[in-house]
Every structure is written in structure tokens, then in C-alpha cells.
């Protein structure tokens, strides 16, 4: 029988090395996951910044002196609308990184604005303003819903596993 005074240090050294290896692999995996989650959060934050810009652009309204009905300033001139449309397009392009609810609401807003452009000639100011007035209430409600969703999603931004699991 081998001398136990030699065998015990060898066995404990092997066990120590094995435990150290598995702890090291576990910690490296956690570090990789942490870095990956940071990148996902950065992507999501960038998408929400685009969405926030769209929401902020819809914050301001105006009315003409004839009928005093409100419409969003982004529809005031063709140039303002084109800039807004570009912002909306960029936000829609990055909707993969938004929660399911925010993405759905953004798509609904995009569809509502697109439908408004179908009913009038947006290059003519009066027609653009009339379409904007007709859609003012619904666009305002969508804007408010998006603002609420942004706040909600910012609160849960850190929970990347939840985002991947159910898109929220």
C-alpha cells in the first residue's frame, strides 16, 4: 500500500486543479455573457434613442388661423415632414431591438401616417395640414402610448434574458 503521506497531497492537488479549472471556465462564461449583454443593451439603447426622437418630434403642435384645429408641427412644411419621415424610417429599421409592444406601436404609428399620406397630396400644404388635423387625436394617443412604453422598457432594459425570452 502506498504511503498515504504522499498520496493525500497528490489527490488534493488534482482535486484543487479540477475545481480551479471548472470555476475558471464558469467565470469566463459569465464574463462573456456579461459583455454580450452589454452589447445587446447598447443596441437597444440606440433603438430607443431613435424612438424617443420620433416621440419628441410629435410633441409639438400648431393650428392655422382659419379653423384653429391642431396638427403636429412635423406636418407644417414638406421639409419638416421629410425630416420626420426619415426619423420614423430609421426608428422602424431598428425595431428588432425594441420590445414587442413598442415595436408593434411604432409599426401602427407608421401605418397611420402612411395611410394619411395616401388620402392627400402631401406636397400641397393645405392637403397635408387637413390630413394631419384629421389624424391629430390618434397620432397623439399613439405618441403618448409610445412614451409610456419607452419608460416601461427603460425600467426593464437591464433584463436581457427577459427581452430574449418574451420580447419585452
KAQUI-V341123 format. One record per pair of residues at least 24 apart in sequence whose C-alpha atoms are under 10 Angstrom apart, sorted by the first residue. I is the first residue (numbers start at 1). J is the second residue. Records with the same first field share a line. If there is no record, write none. Layout:
# KAQUI-V341123
I = J + J
This chain:
# KAQUI-V341123
36 = 160
37 = 158 + 159 + 160 + 161
38 = 158 + 160
40 = 97 + 157 + 158 + 160 + 163
41 = 97 + 157 + 158 + 159 + 160
42 = 97 + 157
43 = 94 + 96 + 97 + 98
44 = 94 + 95 + 96 + 97 + 98 + 99 + 153 + 154 + 157 + 160
45 = 97 + 98 + 154 + 157
46 = 91 + 94 + 97 + 98
47 = 90 + 91 + 92 + 93 + 94 + 95 + 96 + 97 + 98
48 = 91 + 94 + 95 + 97 + 98 + 99 + 102 + 150 + 153 + 154
49 = 91 + 150
50 = 87 + 88 + 89 + 90 + 91 + 92 + 93 + 94 + 95
51 = 87 + 88 + 90 + 91 + 92 + 94 + 95 + 98 + 102 + 103 + 106 + 146 + 147 + 150
52 = 91 + 143 + 146 + 147 + 150
53 = 84 + 87 + 88 + 91
54 = 84 + 85 + 86 + 87 + 88 + 89 + 90 + 91 + 106 + 143 + 146
55 = 88 + 106 + 140 + 142 + 143 + 144 + 145 + 146 + 147 + 150
56 = 143 + 147
57 = 83 + 84 + 87 + 88 + 143
58 = 84 + 136 + 139 + 140 + 142 + 143 + 144
59 = 140 + 143 + 144
61 = 136 + 140
62 = 133
63 = 129 + 133
64 = 129
68 = 133
69 = 129 + 130 + 132 + 133 + 134 + 136
70 = 129 + 130 + 132 + 133 + 134 + 135 + 136 + 137
71 = 128 + 129 + 130 + 131 + 132 + 133 + 134 + 135 + 136 + 137 + 139 + 140
72 = 129 + 132 + 133 + 135 + 136 + 137 + 139 + 140
73 = 129 + 132
74 = 132
75 = 122 + 125 + 128 + 129 + 130 + 131 + 132 + 133
76 = 125 + 126 + 128 + 129 + 132
77 = 122 + 123 + 124 + 125 + 126 + 128 + 129
78 = 122 + 123 + 124 + 125 + 128
79 = 123
81 = 122 + 123 + 128
82 = 122
85 = 110 + 113 + 114
88 = 113
96 = 167
97 = 163 + 164 + 167 + 168
98 = 149 + 150 + 153 + 157 + 163 + 167 + 168
99 = 149 + 150 + 152 + 153 + 157 + 163 + 164 + 166 + 167 + 168
100 = 163 + 166 + 167 + 168
101 = 145 + 146 + 149 + 150 + 153 + 167 + 168
102 = 145 + 146 + 147 + 148 + 149 + 150 + 152 + 153 + 167 + 168
103 = 146 + 149 + 167 + 168
104 = 146
105 = 142 + 143 + 145 + 146 + 149
106 = 142 + 143 + 145 + 146
108 = 139 + 142
109 = 138 + 139 + 140 + 141 + 142 + 143 + 146
110 = 139
112 = 138 + 139 + 142
113 = 139
